[in-house]
Amino acid sequence: HDENITFARMVDQVGRTRAEKMRDVSIAVYLRGREMAEASGIIIADTKLEFGVVGGEVILIDELLTPDSSRFWPAEGYRPGKAPESFDKQYVRDYLIESRWDPANPPNLPPEVVRKTQEKYAEALRRLTTAPG
């Protein structure tokens, strides 16, 4: 799992200038993604962004706002304090937790888990790429 860290710790690790750049880019990407997702009836519950340094410059790397890097919830089903349905990898995580899998020996996923995960990802894609209304 990825580790959440404070901004102060990030400053300690990468320096103030780089930390501020990563923070500012992260906020801008999230706000734009949230705007687009809300128009499609999706809440971006959380996400992760990854950065690197090339030629001394901070750059955004890896995927952005996908079901693998974010948790997508249907806005119409959201109720505070209640675990919502999701269109992301949480379904697989829940299956693995329930099956008490050994991380040193990952299991093959049953066809039903694969199919249901595909359906969830396809629903996220459909919602995000279909014009509202």
VMD Tcl script that draws the C-alpha trace (Angstrom):
set ca {
  {0.00 0.00 0.00}
  {1.00 3.59 -0.52}
  {1.82 5.56 2.57}
  {0.13 8.86 3.38}
  {2.58 11.49 4.60}
  {2.24 15.02 5.87}
  {3.29 17.99 3.79}
  {6.03 18.71 6.36}
  {7.46 15.22 5.87}
  {7.36 15.66 2.11}
  {9.27 18.93 2.48}
  {11.87 17.09 4.57}
  {12.21 14.41 1.89}
  {12.25 16.46 -1.33}
  {12.71 20.11 -0.31}
  {10.20 22.94 -0.09}
  {10.26 23.98 -3.77}
  {9.64 20.47 -5.10}
  {7.05 19.73 -2.40}
  {5.11 22.90 -3.23}
  {5.21 22.06 -6.95}
  {3.89 18.53 -6.28}
  {1.18 19.88 -3.96}
  {0.06 22.53 -6.45}
  {-0.04 20.10 -9.39}
  {-1.86 17.49 -7.28}
  {-4.55 19.96 -6.26}
  {-4.99 21.26 -9.82}
  {-5.29 17.74 -11.27}
  {-7.73 16.65 -8.56}
  {-9.93 19.73 -8.91}
  {-10.16 19.31 -12.70}
  {-10.85 15.59 -12.35}
  {-13.47 16.21 -9.68}
  {-15.22 18.73 -11.92}
  {-15.35 16.27 -14.81}
  {-16.39 13.34 -12.59}
  {-19.16 15.29 -10.85}
  {-20.66 16.13 -14.24}
  {-20.79 12.35 -14.83}
  {-22.34 11.51 -11.46}
  {-19.11 10.21 -9.92}
  {-17.40 11.21 -6.69}
  {-13.62 10.82 -6.67}
  {-13.24 9.72 -3.05}
  {-9.46 9.72 -3.23}
  {-6.62 9.30 -5.67}
  {-2.87 9.09 -5.82}
  {-0.47 10.90 -8.08}
  {3.14 9.95 -8.64}
  {5.97 12.32 -9.42}
  {9.54 11.98 -10.59}
  {12.44 14.31 -11.26}
  {13.96 14.56 -14.74}
  {16.72 17.04 -15.46}
  {16.10 18.66 -12.09}
  {12.42 19.30 -12.90}
  {9.48 17.73 -11.07}
  {7.25 15.87 -13.51}
  {3.96 14.03 -13.12}
  {4.37 10.35 -14.01}
  {2.21 7.23 -14.21}
  {-1.55 7.04 -14.61}
  {-4.01 9.75 -13.57}
  {-7.48 9.33 -12.13}
  {-8.12 5.72 -13.16}
  {-9.97 2.97 -11.28}
  {-6.52 1.62 -10.32}
  {-5.29 4.88 -8.79}
  {-8.55 6.33 -7.46}
  {-11.75 5.36 -5.71}
  {-14.84 6.26 -7.76}
  {-18.23 6.29 -6.07}
  {-21.63 6.84 -7.71}
  {-22.92 10.20 -6.48}
  {-26.52 8.98 -6.44}
  {-25.73 6.25 -3.91}
  {-23.48 8.22 -1.57}
  {-24.59 8.40 2.07}
  {-22.19 9.68 4.76}
  {-21.08 6.87 7.05}
  {-22.19 4.11 4.66}
  {-19.76 2.14 2.49}
  {-20.79 2.97 -1.07}
  {-20.65 0.84 -4.18}
  {-17.51 1.67 -6.12}
  {-16.24 1.54 -9.69}
  {-12.63 0.67 -8.91}
  {-10.20 -1.91 -7.55}
  {-11.80 -1.90 -4.09}
  {-13.92 -4.90 -5.13}
  {-10.76 -6.96 -5.69}
  {-9.22 -5.71 -2.44}
  {-12.36 -6.69 -0.53}
  {-12.33 -10.15 -2.12}
  {-8.68 -10.67 -1.18}
  {-9.28 -9.55 2.41}
  {-12.29 -11.86 2.75}
  {-10.34 -14.78 1.30}
  {-7.45 -14.12 3.71}
  {-4.91 -14.30 0.92}
  {-1.20 -14.58 1.56}
  {0.62 -11.63 -0.10}
  {3.64 -13.92 -0.58}
  {1.48 -16.28 -2.64}
  {-1.25 -14.30 -4.46}
  {-4.22 -16.41 -5.58}
  {-5.68 -16.61 -9.04}
  {-8.86 -14.57 -9.05}
  {-12.06 -16.51 -9.71}
  {-13.72 -15.74 -13.06}
  {-16.68 -14.12 -11.25}
  {-14.38 -11.64 -9.46}
  {-12.64 -10.82 -12.75}
  {-15.98 -10.37 -14.55}
  {-17.43 -8.15 -11.81}
  {-14.27 -6.03 -11.74}
  {-14.44 -5.62 -15.53}
  {-18.06 -4.49 -15.19}
  {-17.14 -1.91 -12.56}
  {-14.31 -0.48 -14.67}
  {-16.56 -0.44 -17.75}
  {-19.24 1.44 -15.79}
  {-16.70 4.06 -14.72}
  {-15.59 4.43 -18.34}
  {-19.17 4.67 -19.59}
  {-20.10 7.34 -17.06}
  {-16.96 9.39 -17.55}
  {-17.09 9.36 -21.36}
  {-20.83 9.79 -21.92}
  {-22.12 13.34 -22.10}
  {-24.60 14.13 -19.30}
  {-28.22 14.57 -20.17}
}
mol new
graphics top color blue
foreach p $ca { graphics top sphere $p radius 0.5 }
foreach p [lrange $ca 0 end-1] q [lrange $ca 1 end] { graphics top cylinder $p $q radius 0.2 }
display resetview
